[in-house]
Amino acid sequence: MFQRGDGSVSAQLRKEADSLLASDPPAAARRLAEFWAREPGAASAGFVVSRFEKLRGTQRLIPFRLAIERSFTVEPAIPLLRAEAFAAGIDLSVQVGNFNACAQAFLDPESALYRFEPDAVILAVETREAAPELWRDSAKLSAAESHAAVRRLTTQFRDWLDAFRRRSQASVIVHGLELPPWAARGVLDTQSEPGQLEAIRQVNRELGCLARDRRGVYVLDYDHLVARHGRLAWHDERKWLTMRMPIAAEHLIHLAREWMRFLHPLTGKIAKVLAVDLDNTLWGGIIGEDGLSGIKLGLEYPGAAYRGLQQAMLDLYHRGVLLAIASKNNPDDALEALREHPGMLLKPEHFAALRVNWNDKAQSLREIAAELNLGIDAVAFLDDNPVECRRVRDALPEVSVIELPPDPMEYARVLRECPLFERLALSEEDRKRGEYYAAERQRTELEQSMTTREDFFRSLAQQAEIAPVTEATLARVAQLTQKTNQFNLTTRRYSEQQIAAMTPEDGWRVLSIRVSDCFSDNGLVGVAITRDQGDVCEIDTFLLSCRVIGRTVETALLAFLAGRARSRGMRRLEGWFLPTKKNAPAREFYQQHGFQPVRQQEQGTLWALDLEKDTVNPPEWIQVTAREGA
Amino acid sequence: MTANILEQVQSIAADILMVEPDEIGPQSSPESLESWDSVQHLNLVLALEEKFSLQFAPEEIDQMRTIGEIAGLVERKIGQ
């Protein structure tokens, strides 16, 4: 009755961790993490933290300094937080500020907060402390007084944040304000102007705006956290009155875990791809035995549980997390289910990599990571089968194995709780990442289905648009010269200012190329910079993003340069190939297109094409359009 | 007092106070253990509440002077 998990397994893990501490530190760390996953709580935290402290130096732990400025007793949550962090590979040093000394901590440059030099600071203030007028006196406040209180709080938070940013680049995690369990005006609160609850929500909305407008500031929606776990159960009023500890013992772990949702992305401890099993994970039943009509998936019980998990995965997909399948199945059965089943939310195009075979799943996960060009530690694995989970955990300790509980109705919650998928920013690139990888997979499949390369190129139906650099594309063009390493003939890095200074009056031409095909728009993926001097056009820069290498786009761009140079009256097209450690893919480029070596120097070779005799044939399968000025 | 409850309380206290289990006995108290300060006292109270699914009254927390007294209190509360 006293153990949450299976007590004997936990006791065994604890014993093993202790006995492995000296002889096999990585194994000891894994036992400790598993013990903590089974027995999280105040009682085990001391044990887990003290053992991990002994493992320091033997494990690759990310050190992180966290300051907490607070209005209430957070101390009992610290061992829980540190145990949770250790289990995730993070070695947290925590400094807790004095009670209600936030203003001094943030505004005084000599405060202990700044002397601690934190990587991040959490600002945890209770509504009753930060806004006593809204918490306690709300019933008698006039509308004007209430608005004034909201303004006072917003200004105070803004002043603290801006003062902090002047002195520290550390991240700031601000607790939003909590709503009281009962409104001062009772049921009439919603119709008051503004009511107590609405006034507090206004402060929270303003906090969100402050965070949006500032780098490295994030809001922890504390009220949402409390509501998730039940407001009446969350609080322990007696401990508040005696020890300034407002949170019931059983919920401290939930506060620690909510903090971890920020610390995971801040320390880079995140998963970039989620690889999932199919049978009894993505749907109920076994497709190979139950068939398309027999598997459970849809809007009713029990299929809704699996659909719930699919919805959670779809949300991750839109967050930029890649999805993959690692399943032991007949590939035709599995793909038919993904394509045809009416209850399926996830379709084949949502998956960046598929491994549906009878191989060992550890092998499948290795292949998935390699195919997506990711480290194995970027992989998270979700499977209902504990045997598969154990196998992966043993073979690939770097993979994050997300264990599913026996009840499928819990699956979606477990995935949504996982902090490995939290992100603190979302770029346009992140949002499109899943689409890009899925299109890439379809291209590979198309290529494999075609007998010749030419057939493949034709069926891709590529379209290229070549344009002179503009105000709108300058940043991307400069970025490509700075980032592109593989297909880059000269690897000359240019800033935006340098590119803007390359004017046609001095013979410069800066061109960019956008490429799309039947699967997706690849965007602006190539740059060519040339300079006319006398009757020679020299290619200063020629580069292509690795996204489109090998699809003859490079030939199309070179043919375009040659054609334009000839029509400007140039007699020769010249270009250096300057070898680096990484640009081997471009080494044969000039030679393959009929250029002759004309000068050999230590740093590279100058190649030339006689425009009066020779030409570069554009590939017939790419439709090229030129914007004005190109 | 059953040996089982006392043992469990001693084991929890050893983890919380970060000492070896054999350094803790029924007579152990904040006076005898250096690491047993007010923060650790609170941590111990919370761990016991969590582990035994019970709630201590503020008056009871004030009376917890030794491991033996704490174990006795836990046993009485479980029996209620």
Interface residues (C-beta under 8 A of the other chain):
Chain A: M1 F2 G41 A42 A43 S44 A45 G46 F47 S50 T73 E75 P76 P79 D236 R238 L241 T242 M243 M245 A249 E250 L252
Chain B: Q8 I12 D15 I16 L17 M18 V39 L42 N43 L46 A47 L48 E49 E50 K51 F52 S53 Q55 A57 P58 I61
